[in-house]
Amino acid sequence: MRINAYIGNPIIATQQDYYELEELLHEIEPDCHSVQLRQERLIIENMSRMTFHYPRNPTIQWVAGRLRYMVENGL
């Protein structure tokens, strides 16, 4: 899995945040292709590609929930 954290994303502020997110996403779907944390939105590429706009205060758990949704729905 590749995590691209763009400057100004609201999820990852420290290296520890990055490792926590990586571990959590790997537990949900070890074969996920990539996760892009951009300034305005989250892009997840698993079997398909989906874009999510951030809520007011996004968290690492919110990102994991989006991946979990995709896995549960075969996306």
C-alpha positions, 0 to 999 in steps of 0.5 A: 500500500502506498500512502501519499500525504500531500502538504496541507492535508488535515489528517497527518501532522506527524510521522507518528500519525502516518505510521498509525494510519498505515497500520490501521489501513493495513489491518483493514485491507492489506492489498489496497493499492493507494491512499492519497491525502490531499488538501481538500479530499481523500482518494482511495484506490482499491479495486476501484477508485473513490474520492471523498470530501473531508468532513469538518474535523477528519480523523485517522479513524474516518479515513479507515472507515472509508476504506472499510466501506469500500472493502465491505461493498466490494469496491 
